[in-house]
């Protein structure tokens, strides 16, 4: 199995293109294929790592292949010709991680307004002293005012995208961290405005098996279309995840 629980033949590197230097191949692009073995369209996100002779990871890149139909195989190319000079000695590439979500729950890509009228994404997060914080971001494009009041409803999912109930979702920082306990306030968004919320946890490991959950299904509010983001929750053995309420972003 590849990381992410994807079968080996779902994502496969099929070729390298590059130039030779001292009889070594220095890849500048990678050809790969994605086969959707699910029963509905899926969007795949693949993390590639370019490595040196010694196996050291020099640089990584993520590639998203959207809306691959059930049973379909698509070919794609990762162009790494713009590698920084110090990284141009990469001699190999590997698939580090594969994640996949149902296409109708995939975060809307940057660009035109999504059909739902809102875009929900997660950021890369921040870590300090074992504390993890990942931001959830919602921007509205609807021509109507969009009303929010409270905490984003969440569902935690394992590598097989199955719901996990053994982790307690706390409103606010709770016993995880102080400073995240502001009460929710009603928010009204005009087109182009945005709000943010935070997921927070500690990756402490004591007794038991560490819990790692790649996916979180997020609803802007009850009844809204779900979006599946990939914050890669390394919860350790704490069994707790805190979530802050939606808060309107300040305009610079």
N, C-alpha and C positions, 0 to 999 in steps of 0.2 A: 504493500500500500504506500502511496505517496502521502506526505503530510497533508492533512485536511480530509482524510478519509476517502479520497477519490481513487477509484480503481486505476491500475497502471496504464491501461489502454484508453483512458478517458482523455488524458493530456500527455502528449509525447513529443519530444524534440525529434525532428525529422531531418535536419541538416544545418550545417554551418557555412557561412560565407565569410571570407576574409582574405588575408594576404599572408604570404609566407615570409618569415624572417629567420634566417639560420635554420632552415628546415622545419621550423615550427609554424603552426597555423595560429594566427592571432585573429580571433573572430570579431567581425564588426556587425554581423547580423545573424539571427537565429531563426530558422524556420521551425514551426511547430504546428501541431494539429490538435483540435479539440473535438471529441465525440460526446454527444449528450446521450447518456444511457438511461435518463429519467423518462417519465411518461408525459412530461410537459416541458415547455421551453424553459431553459435555464440560462443565467448569466454567470460566466466564469471569470474569476480573478486569479491570475497566475503570477507568482513571484519568482523571477529568475535571478540567479546569482552568477556573476562572472568571476572566475577564480584564476589564481596564478599557478605556476608549476607546482608549488608546494601545497596547493589546495586552499590557500588563503583567499577569503572573499574580498574582492577588490571593489565591487560595486554591485548594487542590486536594482532591479526595476520591476514595477508591476504593470501587467498588461490585462486589460479587461476585454473580454469577448462577449458582447451582449446578445441576448435572445437567441441562443442556439436551439433550434427546434428539436423535438424528440426524435432520436435516431439519426440526426444530422451530424456530419463531420465537416468542419471548416478548417481551412489552412490560413495561418497568419505568420507574419514576420516581425521580429523585434529588431529594430535598427539601432545598433550601438556605435555607429560611426562617430558619434559626438562624445565618446569617452574622453575624460580629461587626460592630458598627456601622461600623468603619473599612473593612470590606470590602463594605459594602452598595451600593457604587457599581458593582458588576460589571454590565457591559452585554452580555457574551457568554460563551459556553462552548465548549470544544473538547475533543475526545478526545485526550489526551496519550499514552496507552499502552494496549494491549490484550494481555493474556496469557491463555492457555487451556491447561488440562491435562485429561487423561482423568478423568472424574468419579470412577472407582474409585481414582485415585491422588491426588485433591485432598486437601489438609490438612483434617482434620475441624474444623468450626467450633466455636466456644465453645458450651458448653451440655451436653446429656446425653452420657453415655459413648458413644463411637463403637463400632460393632460389633467392631472389631479389639481393643478393650480398651486401646489406647494412642493418644495424640495427639502427632503430631510437627509442629512449626511452626518457622519461622525469624523472627528479629527484624529490625529496620531497620538494625542494624549501627552501626559507629562508624568514623570515618576521621580519621587524624592523620598529617601529614607523608607522605602517599602510601601509608600502610599502611591496609588495609581489614580489618575483623574483623566477621563476622556470626555470631551465635549460633544454634545448633540446639538445640531444646528438646524433650524427650520426657517426657510424664507418663503414668503407667499408672493404669488404672481396673479392671484385672482383679482378680478375687477371689483369684487365686493370686499367689505371688511371681514377679517377672519378673527374669530374670538377664541381665546384660550383662557383657562383658569385652572391651574393645578399642576399636577405632576404628569409627565408623559407616561401612559400605560406601557409596560414592558413585559416581554416574555423571553426568558433566557433559553437558549438552544445549544445542544451539544454538537459534536462534529458531524453527526448524522441528521442535524436539524430537528432533533426530537426535544420536546419541552423538558426542562429540568426544574423540579419542584423542591429539591433539597437545599436550595440557596434562598435565603430570606431577603427580599427586596425591601429596603427601609426608605421611607420618605424623609429626606434630609440626611445629614451626616451621621446622626444617631451616635452609636458608640464607636464609629469608625474614625471620625475626625470632627473637630469643632470648626465653626465658621461656615457651615453649609446648611444651616437650619433656618434661614429666612422663610417666613410663611409664604404660601402662594398668593399672588395678586392677580386680579383680572387683567388680561392683556388684549388689546384690540390692535390688529395689524392692518395697515394700509398696504396696497400693492408695492412690492419692493422692500418692505420692512422685514425684520427678522428677529427671532428669539433664540435663546440658547438655554440648555440645561446641562448638568454634569452627572456623569457616573463616577462613583468613587469607591475604592476598595483597597484593602491591604493584601499583599500576597504572602502573608505569614504562613509558614508551614510548621505545624506541631505534630499532633497525633492524627493519623488517618491518611487517606489518599488525597493528594492535591487535586483541585477541580479546575479544569481549563475549559472555558466555554467560548468558542469563536464567534457565535452569532447572537444578536439581540434583535428581536422583532419589536419595532417601535410604532406606536400610534400617536399622532399629534394630539388626539383626544379620543375619548370613547366614540366608537362608530366610524372613525376616520380610516382610510385605506392604510394597511400596515406597510411598513418599509423595513427590510432586513439589513441591518448594518453589521460590520465585522470589527468590533473593538478588541477582540482577542483577550477575554477576561481571564487572567491568571490569578484565581481567587485563593490559591493556597488551600489551607484547611479552615479558613475563617467562616465559610458558609454565609457570608453577608455581602450585599451590594447596596450602596446608598445612591439615591437619585435626588437631585435638586429640582425645584419647580421651574417651569418655563419663566424666563425673564427677558424682557425686551432688550435688544442690543442697543447700546448707546451709539448715536450717530456722530462720527468724527467731526 
